[in-house]
Amino acid sequence: MTEMYGEILKRYHGHDQNVVVIDDLYAHEWMYIPHFYYNMYVYQYATSITAGTALYEKIKTEGQPAVENFKKLLKAGGSDYPYQLLLDAGVDMAKPEPYRALVKRMNDIMDRMEAILAK
């Protein structure tokens, strides 16, 4: 894990291009970040971004019915398992559609960024 984390840090910060020099000691940093190993916390970030994007796409394409489903989701709070609450709001996290919607949104953002940078 230390070796993998160190390589990720170096790639992210441009170590090999001398943008930021990452000392090998930083590769041990992962051990001090409970997000990586406590309660699947990082997974919760990924699933919430995916669900949020899928809800946004539904609101964009379906309009008011999707808005009402979203309001019901918010009102439901923690009254049921998150999977069931999202399913009731029209997002099935066990199917590929929410993840595809997220990838599409990310690609759209990158395309716009590239167009801006090309100017």
N, CA, C and O atoms as CSV, one atom per row, in Angstrom:
chain,resi,resn,atom,element,x,y,z
A,1,MET,N,N,0.837,-1.191,0.000
A,1,MET,CA,C,0.000,0.000,0.000
A,1,MET,C,C,0.889,1.264,0.000
A,1,MET,O,O,0.597,2.244,-0.685
A,2,THR,N,N,1.949,1.212,0.766
A,2,THR,CA,C,2.856,2.356,0.841
A,2,THR,C,C,3.478,2.663,-0.516
A,2,THR,O,O,3.573,3.821,-0.921
A,3,GLU,N,N,3.894,1.622,-1.203
A,3,GLU,CA,C,4.505,1.824,-2.517
A,3,GLU,C,C,3.489,2.394,-3.513
A,3,GLU,O,O,3.801,3.321,-4.260
A,4,MET,N,N,2.280,1.838,-3.519
A,4,MET,CA,C,1.239,2.328,-4.437
A,4,MET,C,C,0.894,3.779,-4.134
A,4,MET,O,O,0.789,4.595,-5.050
A,5,TYR,N,N,0.717,4.107,-2.863
A,5,TYR,CA,C,0.365,5.469,-2.486
A,5,TYR,C,C,1.483,6.442,-2.872
A,5,TYR,O,O,1.222,7.543,-3.357
A,6,GLY,N,N,2.727,6.020,-2.651
A,6,GLY,CA,C,3.859,6.863,-3.027
A,6,GLY,C,C,3.896,7.154,-4.516
A,6,GLY,O,O,4.166,8.283,-4.926
A,7,GLU,N,N,3.624,6.138,-5.328
A,7,GLU,CA,C,3.608,6.333,-6.783
A,7,GLU,C,C,2.476,7.270,-7.203
A,7,GLU,O,O,2.650,8.107,-8.088
A,8,ILE,N,N,1.323,7.123,-6.565
A,8,ILE,CA,C,0.193,8.013,-6.871
A,8,ILE,C,C,0.552,9.454,-6.520
A,8,ILE,O,O,0.309,10.369,-7.307
A,9,LEU,N,N,1.130,9.652,-5.337
A,9,LEU,CA,C,1.544,11.008,-4.938
A,9,LEU,C,C,2.517,11.604,-5.948
A,9,LEU,O,O,2.383,12.763,-6.341
A,10,LYS,N,N,3.486,10.813,-6.359
A,10,LYS,CA,C,4.481,11.320,-7.298
A,10,LYS,C,C,3.867,11.684,-8.640
A,10,LYS,O,O,4.199,12.722,-9.212
A,11,ARG,N,N,2.972,10.840,-9.150
A,11,ARG,CA,C,2.303,11.150,-10.424
A,11,ARG,C,C,1.436,12.405,-10.279
A,11,ARG,O,O,1.471,13.299,-11.124
A,12,TYR,N,N,0.665,12.453,-9.203
A,12,TYR,CA,C,-0.271,13.563,-9.001
A,12,TYR,C,C,0.458,14.900,-8.911
A,12,TYR,O,O,0.014,15.893,-9.488
A,13,HIS,N,N,1.570,14.925,-8.191
A,13,HIS,CA,C,2.273,16.182,-7.954
A,13,HIS,C,C,3.379,16.477,-8.973
A,13,HIS,O,O,4.066,17.492,-8.855
A,14,GLY,N,N,3.561,15.606,-9.970
A,14,GLY,CA,C,4.550,15.864,-11.006
A,14,GLY,C,C,5.988,15.705,-10.518
A,14,GLY,O,O,6.882,16.439,-10.938
A,15,HIS,N,N,6.196,14.755,-9.643
A,15,HIS,CA,C,7.531,14.503,-9.089
A,15,HIS,C,C,8.575,14.292,-10.188
A,15,HIS,O,O,9.644,14.900,-10.147
A,16,ASP,N,N,8.277,13.443,-11.163
A,16,ASP,CA,C,9.252,13.127,-12.215
A,16,ASP,C,C,9.529,14.314,-13.137
A,16,ASP,O,O,10.542,14.337,-13.835
A,17,GLN,N,N,8.638,15.288,-13.139
A,17,GLN,CA,C,8.849,16.497,-13.941
A,17,GLN,C,C,9.414,17.636,-13.084
A,17,GLN,O,O,9.523,18.774,-13.539
A,18,ASN,N,N,9.769,17.310,-11.842
A,18,ASN,CA,C,10.323,18.288,-10.889
A,18,ASN,C,C,9.366,19.426,-10.558
A,18,ASN,O,O,9.795,20.536,-10.244
A,19,VAL,N,N,8.058,19.141,-10.630
A,19,VAL,CA,C,7.076,20.150,-10.229
A,19,VAL,C,C,7.075,20.247,-8.705
A,19,VAL,O,O,7.231,21.331,-8.144
A,20,VAL,N,N,6.898,19.105,-8.044
A,20,VAL,CA,C,6.977,19.003,-6.588
A,20,VAL,C,C,7.772,17.740,-6.288
A,20,VAL,O,O,7.468,16.667,-6.810
A,21,VAL,N,N,8.764,17.870,-5.467
A,21,VAL,CA,C,9.564,16.697,-5.098
A,21,VAL,C,C,8.884,16.010,-3.922
A,21,VAL,O,O,8.657,16.619,-2.877
A,22,ILE,N,N,8.562,14.724,-4.109
A,22,ILE,CA,C,7.900,13.933,-3.074
A,22,ILE,C,C,8.929,13.007,-2.442
A,22,ILE,O,O,9.403,12.059,-3.069
A,23,ASP,N,N,9.262,13.297,-1.199
A,23,ASP,CA,C,10.188,12.464,-0.442
A,23,ASP,C,C,9.522,11.115,-0.167
A,23,ASP,O,O,8.305,11.047,0.006
A,24,ASP,N,N,10.309,10.050,-0.127
A,24,ASP,CA,C,9.761,8.714,0.117
A,24,ASP,C,C,8.987,8.625,1.430
A,24,ASP,O,O,8.096,7.787,1.566
A,25,LEU,N,N,9.316,9.471,2.385
A,25,LEU,CA,C,8.613,9.464,3.666
A,25,LEU,C,C,7.118,9.739,3.497
A,25,LEU,O,O,6.302,9.217,4.257
A,26,TYR,N,N,6.760,10.553,2.511
A,26,TYR,CA,C,5.349,10.885,2.280
A,26,TYR,C,C,4.523,9.664,1.876
A,26,TYR,O,O,3.302,9.672,2.027
A,27,ALA,N,N,5.160,8.636,1.373
A,27,ALA,CA,C,4.438,7.425,0.964
A,27,ALA,C,C,3.762,6.743,2.144
A,27,ALA,O,O,2.860,5.926,1.954
A,28,HIS,N,N,4.183,7.067,3.350
A,28,HIS,CA,C,3.586,6.482,4.554
A,28,HIS,C,C,2.378,7.280,5.042
A,28,HIS,O,O,1.706,6.875,5.991
A,29,GLU,N,N,2.110,8.385,4.407
A,29,GLU,CA,C,1.024,9.274,4.813
A,29,GLU,C,C,-0.330,8.567,4.859
A,29,GLU,O,O,-1.168,8.894,5.699
A,30,TRP,N,N,-0.551,7.613,3.974
A,30,TRP,CA,C,-1.844,6.920,3.897
A,30,TRP,C,C,-2.244,6.330,5.244
A,30,TRP,O,O,-3.435,6.241,5.539
A,31,MET,N,N,-1.288,5.928,6.063
A,31,MET,CA,C,-1.587,5.302,7.351
A,31,MET,C,C,-2.238,6.265,8.331
A,31,MET,O,O,-2.885,5.841,9.289
A,32,TYR,N,N,-2.070,7.553,8.093
A,32,TYR,CA,C,-2.591,8.570,8.997
A,32,TYR,C,C,-3.913,9.161,8.503
A,32,TYR,O,O,-4.438,10.102,9.096
A,33,ILE,N,N,-4.437,8.613,7.433
A,33,ILE,CA,C,-5.685,9.132,6.846
A,33,ILE,C,C,-6.775,8.075,7.039
A,33,ILE,O,O,-6.878,7.143,6.242
A,34,PRO,N,N,-7.582,8.212,8.082
A,34,PRO,CA,C,-8.586,7.179,8.362
A,34,PRO,C,C,-9.616,6.999,7.242
A,34,PRO,O,O,-10.259,5.952,7.162
A,35,HIS,N,N,-9.778,7.999,6.384
A,35,HIS,CA,C,-10.712,7.870,5.260
A,35,HIS,C,C,-10.417,6.617,4.435
A,35,HIS,O,O,-11.329,6.013,3.871
A,36,PHE,N,N,-9.158,6.234,4.365
A,36,PHE,CA,C,-8.756,5.128,3.508
A,36,PHE,C,C,-9.148,3.766,4.062
A,36,PHE,O,O,-9.283,2.809,3.300
A,37,TYR,N,N,-9.330,3.664,5.360
A,37,TYR,CA,C,-9.565,2.329,5.920
A,37,TYR,C,C,-10.694,2.262,6.945
A,37,TYR,O,O,-11.004,1.175,7.431
A,38,TYR,N,N,-11.310,3.374,7.284
A,38,TYR,CA,C,-12.351,3.371,8.303
A,38,TYR,C,C,-13.735,3.509,7.676
A,38,TYR,O,O,-14.046,4.524,7.053
A,39,ASN,N,N,-14.539,2.508,7.840
A,39,ASN,CA,C,-15.959,2.577,7.461
A,39,ASN,C,C,-16.211,2.832,5.972
A,39,ASN,O,O,-17.248,3.384,5.603
A,40,MET,N,N,-15.276,2.437,5.130
A,40,MET,CA,C,-15.453,2.628,3.683
A,40,MET,C,C,-15.756,4.095,3.344
A,40,MET,O,O,-16.556,4.375,2.450
A,41,TYR,N,N,-15.132,5.004,4.042
A,41,TYR,CA,C,-15.449,6.423,3.939
A,41,TYR,C,C,-15.247,6.980,2.534
A,41,TYR,O,O,-16.102,7.718,2.043
A,42,VAL,N,N,-14.145,6.648,1.880
A,42,VAL,CA,C,-13.885,7.163,0.535
A,42,VAL,C,C,-14.930,6.633,-0.443
A,42,VAL,O,O,-15.355,7.342,-1.355
A,43,TYR,N,N,-15.335,5.392,-0.246
A,43,TYR,CA,C,-16.389,4.800,-1.073
A,43,TYR,C,C,-17.666,5.629,-0.963
A,43,TYR,O,O,-18.386,5.800,-1.947
A,44,GLN,N,N,-17.944,6.141,0.228
A,44,GLN,CA,C,-19.143,6.956,0.424
A,44,GLN,C,C,-19.079,8.242,-0.398
A,44,GLN,O,O,-20.103,8.698,-0.907
A,45,TYR,N,N,-17.889,8.831,-0.533
A,45,TYR,CA,C,-17.740,10.002,-1.393
A,45,TYR,C,C,-18.108,9.655,-2.836
A,45,TYR,O,O,-18.880,10.362,-3.483
A,46,ALA,N,N,-17.548,8.570,-3.315
A,46,ALA,CA,C,-17.757,8.180,-4.713
A,46,ALA,C,C,-19.221,7.878,-4.992
A,46,ALA,O,O,-19.757,8.305,-6.014
A,47,THR,N,N,-19.866,7.151,-4.101
A,47,THR,CA,C,-21.272,6.806,-4.337
A,47,THR,C,C,-22.169,8.030,-4.212
A,47,THR,O,O,-23.155,8.141,-4.940
A,48,SER,N,N,-21.850,8.953,-3.305
A,48,SER,CA,C,-22.702,10.135,-3.179
A,48,SER,C,C,-22.571,11.053,-4.389
A,48,SER,O,O,-23.558,11.643,-4.830
A,49,ILE,N,N,-21.359,11.177,-4.930
A,49,ILE,CA,C,-21.182,11.987,-6.148
A,49,ILE,C,C,-21.926,11.343,-7.311
A,49,ILE,O,O,-22.546,12.037,-8.118
A,50,THR,N,N,-21.864,10.033,-7.397
A,50,THR,CA,C,-22.567,9.312,-8.459
A,50,THR,C,C,-24.072,9.494,-8.329
A,50,THR,O,O,-24.749,9.801,-9.310
A,51,ALA,N,N,-24.596,9.308,-7.129
A,51,ALA,CA,C,-26.038,9.462,-6.908
A,51,ALA,C,C,-26.475,10.894,-7.167
A,51,ALA,O,O,-27.514,11.125,-7.786
A,52,GLY,N,N,-25.693,11.853,-6.701
A,52,GLY,CA,C,-26.036,13.260,-6.913
A,52,GLY,C,C,-26.085,13.627,-8.388
A,52,GLY,O,O,-26.974,14.358,-8.824
A,53,THR,N,N,-25.136,13.122,-9.146
A,53,THR,CA,C,-25.115,13.384,-10.588
A,53,THR,C,C,-26.329,12.755,-11.259
A,53,THR,O,O,-26.951,13.369,-12.126
A,54,ALA,N,N,-26.664,11.538,-10.863
A,54,ALA,CA,C,-27.833,10.868,-11.455
A,54,ALA,C,C,-29.116,11.624,-11.117
A,54,ALA,O,O,-29.993,11.764,-11.969
A,55,LEU,N,N,-29.232,12.109,-9.890
A,55,LEU,CA,C,-30.417,12.891,-9.507
A,55,LEU,C,C,-30.485,14.187,-10.312
A,55,LEU,O,O,-31.559,14.586,-10.763
A,56,TYR,N,N,-29.352,14.836,-10.489
A,56,TYR,CA,C,-29.287,16.068,-11.277
A,56,TYR,C,C,-29.723,15.819,-12.721
A,56,TYR,O,O,-30.500,16.591,-13.282
A,57,GLU,N,N,-29.216,14.731,-13.319
A,57,GLU,CA,C,-29.588,14.402,-14.697
A,57,GLU,C,C,-31.089,14.127,-14.807
A,57,GLU,O,O,-31.717,14.521,-15.790
A,58,LYS,N,N,-31.666,13.461,-13.817
A,58,LYS,CA,C,-33.108,13.200,-13.832
A,58,LYS,C,C,-33.886,14.511,-13.769
A,58,LYS,O,O,-34.872,14.689,-14.485
A,59,ILE,N,N,-33.446,15.417,-12.920
A,59,ILE,CA,C,-34.128,16.709,-12.803
A,59,ILE,C,C,-34.028,17.468,-14.123
A,59,ILE,O,O,-35.003,18.070,-14.572
A,60,LYS,N,N,-32.841,17.438,-14.746
A,60,LYS,CA,C,-32.661,18.118,-16.031
A,60,LYS,C,C,-33.559,17.541,-17.115
A,60,LYS,O,O,-34.145,18.291,-17.895
A,61,THR,N,N,-33.676,16.209,-17.174
A,61,THR,CA,C,-34.400,15.582,-18.275
A,61,THR,C,C,-35.889,15.378,-17.996
A,61,THR,O,O,-36.705,15.441,-18.915
A,62,GLU,N,N,-36.245,15.134,-16.738
A,62,GLU,CA,C,-37.639,14.823,-16.412
A,62,GLU,C,C,-38.395,15.991,-15.804
A,62,GLU,O,O,-39.625,15.978,-15.761
A,63,GLY,N,N,-37.679,16.996,-15.336
A,63,GLY,CA,C,-38.324,18.179,-14.792
A,63,GLY,C,C,-38.992,17.974,-13.447
A,63,GLY,O,O,-38.440,17.329,-12.555
A,64,GLN,N,N,-40.193,18.533,-13.310
A,64,GLN,CA,C,-40.884,18.598,-12.019
A,64,GLN,C,C,-41.093,17.246,-11.334
A,64,GLN,O,O,-40.934,17.172,-10.116
A,65,PRO,N,N,-41.441,16.172,-12.052
A,65,PRO,CA,C,-41.584,14.884,-11.342
A,65,PRO,C,C,-40.290,14.464,-10.633
A,65,PRO,O,O,-40.331,13.929,-9.525
A,66,ALA,N,N,-39.158,14.706,-11.268
A,66,ALA,CA,C,-37.875,14.368,-10.649
A,66,ALA,C,C,-37.579,15.296,-9.471
A,66,ALA,O,O,-36.987,14.874,-8.478
A,67,VAL,N,N,-37.990,16.557,-9.582
A,67,VAL,CA,C,-37.828,17.500,-8.461
A,67,VAL,C,C,-38.617,16.998,-7.260
A,67,VAL,O,O,-38.120,17.013,-6.134
A,68,GLU,N,N,-39.855,16.550,-7.501
A,68,GLU,CA,C,-40.690,16.034,-6.401
A,68,GLU,C,C,-40.068,14.784,-5.782
A,68,GLU,O,O,-40.087,14.621,-4.562
A,69,ASN,N,N,-39.514,13.898,-6.622
A,69,ASN,CA,C,-38.836,12.707,-6.096
A,69,ASN,C,C,-37.634,13.095,-5.239
A,69,ASN,O,O,-37.369,12.475,-4.209
A,70,PHE,N,N,-36.913,14.122,-5.671
A,70,PHE,CA,C,-35.760,14.593,-4.914
A,70,PHE,C,C,-36.198,15.164,-3.567
A,70,PHE,O,O,-35.561,14.908,-2.546
A,71,LYS,N,N,-37.277,15.931,-3.563
A,71,LYS,CA,C,-37.786,16.486,-2.302
A,71,LYS,C,C,-38.203,15.369,-1.342
A,71,LYS,O,O,-37.948,15.441,-0.140
A,72,LYS,N,N,-38.845,14.340,-1.888
A,72,LYS,CA,C,-39.228,13.195,-1.045
A,72,LYS,C,C,-37.993,12.518,-0.461
A,72,LYS,O,O,-37.991,12.101,0.697
A,73,LEU,N,N,-36.960,12.414,-1.263
A,73,LEU,CA,C,-35.705,11.828,-0.791
A,73,LEU,C,C,-35.156,12.636,0.378
A,73,LEU,O,O,-34.761,12.066,1.395
A,74,LEU,N,N,-35.128,13.945,0.241
A,74,LEU,CA,C,-34.620,14.793,1.313
A,74,LEU,C,C,-35.478,14.685,2.568
A,74,LEU,O,O,-34.955,14.607,3.679
A,75,LYS,N,N,-36.797,14.681,2.386
A,75,LYS,CA,C,-37.704,14.569,3.532
A,75,LYS,C,C,-37.578,13.226,4.235
A,75,LYS,O,O,-37.812,13.131,5.440
A,76,ALA,N,N,-37.212,12.190,3.493
A,76,ALA,CA,C,-37.108,10.853,4.081
A,76,ALA,C,C,-35.965,10.748,5.081
A,76,ALA,O,O,-35.979,9.895,5.968
A,77,GLY,N,N,-34.978,11.620,4.931
A,77,GLY,CA,C,-33.849,11.599,5.859
A,77,GLY,C,C,-33.225,10.222,5.941
A,77,GLY,O,O,-32.904,9.629,4.911
A,78,GLY,N,N,-33.046,9.700,7.140
A,78,GLY,CA,C,-32.448,8.384,7.347
A,78,GLY,C,C,-33.483,7.321,7.667
A,78,GLY,O,O,-33.201,6.375,8.402
A,79,SER,N,N,-34.682,7.474,7.115
A,79,SER,CA,C,-35.783,6.568,7.459
A,79,SER,C,C,-35.658,5.175,6.849
A,79,SER,O,O,-36.402,4.269,7.225
A,80,ASP,N,N,-34.739,4.995,5.925
A,80,ASP,CA,C,-34.551,3.693,5.287
A,80,ASP,C,C,-33.090,3.607,4.836
A,80,ASP,O,O,-32.330,4.564,4.986
A,81,TYR,N,N,-32.710,2.471,4.290
A,81,TYR,CA,C,-31.362,2.324,3.763
A,81,TYR,C,C,-31.172,3.283,2.585
A,81,TYR,O,O,-32.097,3.485,1.798
A,82,PRO,N,N,-29.982,3.874,2.458
A,82,PRO,CA,C,-29.738,4.816,1.355
A,82,PRO,C,C,-30.061,4.229,-0.016
A,82,PRO,O,O,-30.612,4.920,-0.872
A,83,TYR,N,N,-29.722,2.963,-0.228
A,83,TYR,CA,C,-30.023,2.349,-1.517
A,83,TYR,C,C,-31.521,2.429,-1.815
A,83,TYR,O,O,-31.923,2.788,-2.922
A,84,GLN,N,N,-32.336,2.092,-0.825
A,84,GLN,CA,C,-33.794,2.092,-1.031
A,84,GLN,C,C,-34.318,3.504,-1.240
A,84,GLN,O,O,-35.183,3.724,-2.088
A,85,LEU,N,N,-33.806,4.459,-0.480
A,85,LEU,CA,C,-34.243,5.849,-0.637
A,85,LEU,C,C,-33.924,6.371,-2.039
A,85,LEU,O,O,-34.749,7.041,-2.659
A,86,LEU,N,N,-32.727,6.061,-2.534
A,86,LEU,CA,C,-32.357,6.476,-3.889
A,86,LEU,C,C,-33.203,5.761,-4.933
A,86,LEU,O,O,-33.605,6.358,-5.932
A,87,LEU,N,N,-33.472,4.488,-4.700
A,87,LEU,CA,C,-34.320,3.727,-5.620
A,87,LEU,C,C,-35.710,4.358,-5.706
A,87,LEU,O,O,-36.281,4.480,-6.790
A,88,ASP,N,N,-36.245,4.755,-4.552
A,88,ASP,CA,C,-37.553,5.424,-4.525
A,88,ASP,C,C,-37.517,6.765,-5.265
A,88,ASP,O,O,-38.534,7.222,-5.785
A,89,ALA,N,N,-36.340,7.385,-5.305
A,89,ALA,CA,C,-36.178,8.663,-6.011
A,89,ALA,C,C,-35.870,8.458,-7.498
A,89,ALA,O,O,-35.716,9.424,-8.245
A,90,GLY,N,N,-35.781,7.189,-7.921
A,90,GLY,CA,C,-35.570,6.904,-9.331
A,90,GLY,C,C,-34.140,6.604,-9.727
A,90,GLY,O,O,-33.831,6.545,-10.917
A,91,VAL,N,N,-33.255,6.412,-8.753
A,91,VAL,CA,C,-31.857,6.114,-9.045
A,91,VAL,C,C,-31.518,4.740,-8.472
A,91,VAL,O,O,-31.546,4.539,-7.258
A,92,ASP,N,N,-31.203,3.813,-9.345
A,92,ASP,CA,C,-30.843,2.460,-8.915
A,92,ASP,C,C,-29.322,2.321,-8.966
A,92,ASP,O,O,-28.730,2.165,-10.034
A,93,MET,N,N,-28.714,2.382,-7.795
A,93,MET,CA,C,-27.254,2.338,-7.713
A,93,MET,C,C,-26.687,0.955,-8.025
A,93,MET,O,O,-25.469,0.795,-8.096
A,94,ALA,N,N,-27.539,-0.037,-8.210
A,94,ALA,CA,C,-27.083,-1.375,-8.580
A,94,ALA,C,C,-27.036,-1.556,-10.095
A,94,ALA,O,O,-26.640,-2.613,-10.586
A,95,LYS,N,N,-27.434,-0.539,-10.822
A,95,LYS,CA,C,-27.436,-0.581,-12.286
A,95,LYS,C,C,-26.331,0.334,-12.814
A,95,LYS,O,O,-25.866,1.210,-12.085
A,96,PRO,N,N,-25.907,0.154,-14.050
A,96,PRO,CA,C,-24.806,0.972,-14.589
A,96,PRO,C,C,-25.182,2.415,-14.921
A,96,PRO,O,O,-24.292,3.256,-15.056
A,97,GLU,N,N,-26.461,2.726,-15.055
A,97,GLU,CA,C,-26.862,4.060,-15.519
A,97,GLU,C,C,-26.319,5.219,-14.668
A,97,GLU,O,O,-25.825,6.191,-15.239
A,98,PRO,N,N,-26.388,5.159,-13.337
A,98,PRO,CA,C,-25.850,6.299,-12.572
A,98,PRO,C,C,-24.355,6.516,-12.806
A,98,PRO,O,O,-23.885,7.653,-12.859
A,99,TYR,N,N,-23.625,5.429,-12.943
A,99,TYR,CA,C,-22.180,5.530,-13.150
A,99,TYR,C,C,-21.875,6.054,-14.551
A,99,TYR,O,O,-20.931,6.821,-14.742
A,100,ARG,N,N,-22.665,5.642,-15.514
A,100,ARG,CA,C,-22.496,6.152,-16.878
A,100,ARG,C,C,-22.812,7.635,-16.939
A,100,ARG,O,O,-22.144,8.388,-17.649
A,101,ALA,N,N,-23.832,8.061,-16.193
A,101,ALA,CA,C,-24.174,9.481,-16.156
A,101,ALA,C,C,-23.020,10.293,-15.572
A,101,ALA,O,O,-22.732,11.393,-16.045
A,102,LEU,N,N,-22.367,9.762,-14.555
A,102,LEU,CA,C,-21.233,10.456,-13.954
A,102,LEU,C,C,-20.064,10.549,-14.922
A,102,LEU,O,O,-19.448,11.608,-15.046
A,103,VAL,N,N,-19.753,9.470,-15.601
A,103,VAL,CA,C,-18.658,9.475,-16.570
A,103,VAL,C,C,-18.962,10.462,-17.697
A,103,VAL,O,O,-18.078,11.197,-18.136
A,104,LYS,N,N,-20.198,10.478,-18.158
A,104,LYS,CA,C,-20.592,11.412,-19.216
A,104,LYS,C,C,-20.416,12.853,-18.744
A,104,LYS,O,O,-19.882,13.688,-19.475
A,105,ARG,N,N,-20.861,13.140,-17.532
A,105,ARG,CA,C,-20.735,14.502,-16.985
A,105,ARG,C,C,-19.263,14.898,-16.858
A,105,ARG,O,O,-18.885,16.014,-17.211
A,106,MET,N,N,-18.442,13.989,-16.357
A,106,MET,CA,C,-17.015,14.281,-16.225
A,106,MET,C,C,-16.380,14.519,-17.595
A,106,MET,O,O,-15.567,15.431,-17.749
A,107,ASN,N,N,-16.742,13.711,-18.586
A,107,ASN,CA,C,-16.211,13.896,-19.942
A,107,ASN,C,C,-16.649,15.236,-20.523
A,107,ASN,O,O,-15.863,15.922,-21.176
A,108,ASP,N,N,-17.913,15.609,-20.282
A,108,ASP,CA,C,-18.405,16.905,-20.761
A,108,ASP,C,C,-17.612,18.059,-20.148
A,108,ASP,O,O,-17.252,19.011,-20.840
A,109,ILE,N,N,-17.346,17.964,-18.852
A,109,ILE,CA,C,-16.569,19.012,-18.178
A,109,ILE,C,C,-15.157,19.085,-18.749
A,109,ILE,O,O,-14.641,20.171,-19.010
A,110,MET,N,N,-14.538,17.927,-18.939
A,110,MET,CA,C,-13.180,17.917,-19.500
A,110,MET,C,C,-13.172,18.482,-20.918
A,110,MET,O,O,-12.254,19.216,-21.283
A,111,ASP,N,N,-14.176,18.152,-21.717
A,111,ASP,CA,C,-14.260,18.696,-23.076
A,111,ASP,C,C,-14.353,20.219,-23.048
A,111,ASP,O,O,-13.703,20.899,-23.843
A,112,ARG,N,N,-15.160,20.753,-22.135
A,112,ARG,CA,C,-15.277,22.202,-22.020
A,112,ARG,C,C,-13.964,22.832,-21.578
A,112,ARG,O,O,-13.555,23.873,-22.094
A,113,MET,N,N,-13.307,22.187,-20.613
A,113,MET,CA,C,-12.009,22.697,-20.153
A,113,MET,C,C,-10.993,22.714,-21.283
A,113,MET,O,O,-10.257,23.688,-21.439
A,114,GLU,N,N,-10.945,21.655,-22.066
A,114,GLU,CA,C,-10.012,21.579,-23.181
A,114,GLU,C,C,-10.321,22.649,-24.223
A,114,GLU,O,O,-9.401,23.221,-24.808
A,115,ALA,N,N,-11.603,22.928,-24.464
A,115,ALA,CA,C,-11.978,23.968,-25.408
A,115,ALA,C,C,-11.524,25.336,-24.908
A,115,ALA,O,O,-11.049,26.160,-25.690
A,116,ILE,N,N,-11.670,25.574,-23.616
A,116,ILE,CA,C,-11.240,26.846,-23.040
A,116,ILE,C,C,-9.727,26.988,-23.149
A,116,ILE,O,O,-9.215,28.046,-23.515
A,117,LEU,N,N,-9.019,25.908,-22.826
A,117,LEU,CA,C,-7.557,25.951,-22.868
A,117,LEU,C,C,-7.028,26.098,-24.302
A,117,LEU,O,O,-5.931,26.618,-24.508
A,118,ALA,N,N,-7.801,25.643,-25.282
A,118,ALA,CA,C,-7.365,25.724,-26.667
A,118,ALA,C,C,-7.495,27.149,-27.219
A,118,ALA,O,O,-6.927,27.454,-28.268
A,119,LYS,N,N,-8.220,28.004,-26.543
A,119,LYS,CA,C,-8.402,29.394,-27.022
A,119,LYS,C,C,-7.179,30.217,-26.809
A,119,LYS,O,O,-7.162,31.399,-27.153
